[in-house]
């Protein structure tokens, strides 16, 4: 029986222009990838009660894992290191968030009064100022804005604390997600390396070393991103607070708290929170104060973009501004506020992992690839002390 041979393209195939053949070949591959991503997205959507807590646990582990490793290096048992860092870290994070949210909620009624008074002032200025608008042209809009603020005061003040509950859907789902995130975080901190080695067992052995290296670099980028984002958010809040206090704008603490929370959504959060600060300065202190606050906001953002982020994040985690905005937009469409918070860290991890894989493949093609080293053994469990 003669060997089977794949015949060369016939004349009909060769008659198709090469760009069209290449475009068709690339198109069906893109369709397959998009189809796989769509199916994956549908699965993740159905499992959001599990996916979101695990993602939050991963972010928290990126923030706390360096402290666990530091204690382990000084010969503190890993179980004890995990317990100390977990209790201390969650206490600090929870305390900061509680302080920030309470400051914002406490200052909101005063902010509401200031806005209503400023709306009345703006209405008088529009009627008697250079525009000379009629009262009936602006009264309806001003009254609607006042009624909306008065009717939604309770919803707005409670929205900050109940946003997570709304995202989870029900209190039961929220409680389940909270416990799952805490349980997952414990194992990520205590046994993260073993969990990762177990996951990459599904990869063919020939590619396992590259996947392991890409995963390590991706998690390193996540550690740098979370740490730098928290520091940048603190720096932004302090800078805006100093500017607001210097100008004499009321509600400096709630506005700086809003800037801190917005700092965890890159670019978009900073722009939105800065715009709120400028608006409050405008309606409470006038145009001059608003322009000064605008200058402070722009100066803080320039320091953040040109000094803090390059210094804290480094090249491996830096993303183009367009990529950040698009990632946040897609995250909002797919998963709302939670999607906006998780989109940029996900893109940062994928960016570092893909760059690692491309670098390894490029070295292999150029003949510069080093001999693959065996994967490090799984960490042995700590011996239990005899009672």
N, C-alpha and C positions, 0 to 999 in steps of 0.2 A: 504494500500500500504506500503510495507516494506521500511524501511530506506535504502537509497543508501549508500553503503560502498565501499571504495576504496580497491580493492583486493591487497593482498601482491604480491611482485614480483614473477613471475612464475619461473620455473626451468631454462628456457633459460636465463633469466636475471641474476639469481643467479649464473649461470655457468660462466658469464663474470668476469674476475678478478676485484677485487675492485679498484686497481689503474687505470685500464682502464676505469671503469665507472666514477670515479671521474675526470679523465682527460677529458673524453668526455663531462661531465657536465660543467666543467670549460671552455672547448674550445668553446662551443656554446655561452656561456655567454660573453666570450671575443670577439667573432665574432660580437655579437649584439652591444657591446660597441664600437668596432672599426667602425662598420657600422654607428652608430649614430654620432661618431666623424667625420667620412668622410662626412656625409650629412651636419653636422654643419659647417665643413670647407668649403664645396661648397657654402653654403648660405653666410657665412662671406666673401668669395672671391667675390661673386657677389655684396656684399654690402660694399666693401672696402672703397668706398668714404664716407660712414657713419661711419664704424667701426673704421677706423684709426683716424679720428678727435676726436671721443668720447674717444678712448684709450689715445690719447695725452692729452685731457682735464682732464681725470682722473689722469694722472701722474702730471700734473700741479696743480690740486686741492690737491693732496697729498703733494705737496711742499708748497702750499700757505694756506691750511686750518688751520694749527696750528696758523698762524698769525691772521686769522679771528676770531678763537675761543678766542685767547688772548685778542683781542680788545673787543669782546663781553662780556668777563668776567669782564672787567673794565667799563661796562655799556655804551659802545659805541653802538648805534643802528646797528643791523646786516647789514642792507642795506648800511649804511655808511662804516662799516668795510669792507664789500665786495668790494665796490668801491675803497676805499683807497688801500687795499691790491692788488686788481686786477691791478690798474694803476701802482702802485709802483713796484709790483712783475714782471709784464710783462716788465716794463721799464728796470729793472735791468737785467732780463734774456736776453732781446733783446740786451741791450747794451753790455753785456759780450760776447754773441755770435757774434755780429757784430765786436767787437774788435778782437776776436780770429780769425775769418774768414778773416778779412782784413789783419791782421798780416801775416797769412799764404799765402794769395794771393800776398801780397806785397813782400814777401821774396822768392817766387817761381822762378822768373827769375834768381836771383842770385844763387839759388840752382841748377837750370838747367845749368848755366855756370860752376859752380863748378863740377858738375857731368861729363859734357863733357870734361873738362880739366883733371879730374881724370881718365876718361876712356882712354884718350890719354897717360897719365902717366902709367897706368896699361899695355897698349899695349907695350910701350917701355920696361917696366920691364919684361914682359913675353918674349920679343924677346932677351933682353940682359942679363936677370937674369939667375938663375940656371936652369930654365926649358928649355931655348933655343928653344922656339917654333918659327916656321916659321911665317913670316908675313902673308902669304896667309891663314894660319890656323885661325888666330884671326882677321884679318882685316875685313872680311865680317860681323862678329858678332858685332864688335865695330861700324862699319859704320851703320849697321842696328839700333843699339841702339841710335846713335846720330841722325839719320834721324827721328826715332820715337819720340824722345824728341822734336826736332825742329818742326815737323809737328803737334804734339799734344799739344803744349804749350797753345794755346788758349782754347782747350777743357779741359785741366787739370786745368787751372786757373779758368775757369768758372764752372767746375764740382762741386766744393764745394757748390756754391750758387745755382746751378740749379739742384742739386740732388733731392731736394724735389719736384721740378716741374716734373722731370722725373718719380719719383715714382707716383705722382698723375696722370700722363698721359697727361693732358692738363692744360693750364693756367686756364681755366674755372673750371675744377675739383679742382684745387689747391685753387682757390679763394673760391669756395663753401665749401671746407673742412676747410679752415681757418676761415670763418665766423661761420660754424657749431661748430668748436672747441671752439671759443670764446663764442658763445651763450651757449653751454653746460657747459663750465667752470663757467660762471656766476651763473647758476642754481645749479651746484655742490657746489659752495662756499656758496651761499645764502640759499639754501634749500636742501642740500644733504641728511639730515636725513629723510625728508619727502619723497624724491624720493626713498630712500632705503626701507622705510616702505611700500611704494606702490608696489615696485617690489616683495617683499617677500609675498605679499598677494596671489600669485599663489601657495604658499606652503601650505600643510595641516596645520590646526591650531595646531595640536599636535606637529609638528616639527618646528613651526615657531620661537620659542624661541631659539632653538639650531642654526638654520640657521642665525638668527639675531646676535647671539653671535659670530658665525664663521665669518660672514661678517665684524663685527666690528674689530675682531682680524686680519683678512686679510687686511683690510684697514690700520690698525695701522702698520702692517708690511710694507705695501707699503709706508707709510709716512716715516718710518725709513729708508727704502731702498733708496728712492729718495734723502732724505737729506744726508745720508751717502755717496751715490755715488757722489753727487756734491762735498762734502767736500774732499773725497778721490781724485777725479779728480784734484781739485785745489792743493792739497798737492803733488800729483805726478808731475804736471806741474812745480810747484815751485822747487821741488827737482831736476828734470831733468835740469831745466834752470840754477840753481846754478852750477850743475856739468858741463854743457856745457860752461858756462862763465868761470869757473875756468880752464878748459882745454884749452880754447881759440878756441873752435869750432865755425865757423861762423853760422849764421842763428839760433842763440839760441832761439830767440822769436818765429819764425815760428815753430820750432821743438817742443818747449814747448807747443805751441798752439795745435799742432797735438796730443801731449800726453794728453792734457786736453780733446779734443774731443774723443780720443780713450778711455778715462777713463769711458765713459758712456756705453761701451761694455765690461763687466768684463772679465778679463783674456786675451781674444783674442785681445781686443783693446790695452791693456797694452803691450802685447808681440809684436804686429805689430808696434805700434808707437815707442817702445823702439828699435826694430830692425832697423827702419829707422834712428833713432838718431845715432846708432852705425855705420851704413853704411855711413852716411854723415861724421862722424868723421874719418872713415877709408879712404875715398876718398879725404878728404880735409887736414887731419893732420897726417895720417899715422897709422901704427899698434899700436904704443904705446898709442896714444890718443884714438884709438878705444877700446883698452883693458881697459883703464881708464873709458871711458864712459860706457862700458859694466859693469864694476864693480859698477858704480853709478846707472845704471838702475836696476841691481840685488839688490843692497842695498835698493833702493826706493821700489821695489816690495816686498822685505822681510818686510820692515817696514809697508807697506800697508797690507800685508796678516797676519802678526803676531801681529800687534798693532792697526792700524787704523780700519780695518774692524771689528775685535772682539769688540773693544771699542765702535764704533759707531753703528754697526748693532745689536749686541747682538745675543743670541742664537736663538731667534724666527725667524730671517731672514736669518741666515747662511745657505748656501747651499753647498753641496759637489762640488768640482771642476769639477768632471765628469758630474754632473747634469747641471752645468752652461755651459760647453762646448757643451753638447748634445742639451741643450735648444737653444743656439745661433745657432748651426748648423741647427736645424730644422727651426728656425725662418728665417735664411737666405734663405733656400730652399723654404719656403712657401711665404715669403713676402719681401725678399731682405733686404736692410738696415733697413727699418722700423721694419721688423720682428726681426732682431738682437737686436734692441733697446728695443722692447717690450717683448721679450721672457723671459728674466730673471725676470723682475718685475711680469709677469704673474705666473711664477713658484713659486716665493716667496709668492705671495698672496695665491695661491692654497695650498702651503705647510703649511702655518699657518692656513688656514681655515680647511683643512683636519685633521690636528693635533688637532684642537679644537673639531671637530666633533668626532674624535676617543676618545678623553679624556672624552667627555660627555657620549658617549656610554659605555666606560669602567666603569665610575662611576655608570651608571644605572645598568649595569650587576652585579656589586659588591654590589649593594644595598646602595651606598653612594651618590646617586644623591639627590641634594637638591630639595625642592619643586620649581617647575617652577614659576618664577616671571612673572607677566603680562608685556607685552611689554610697554615701555614708550609711553605716548600719543604723537601723532604728534604735532610738535611745532605749536603754534598758530601764525597766521600772525600778523605782527606788526601793532598796531593801527595807522591809519593815523591821522596826526595832523590837527586840524580844521583850515581852512584858515581864 
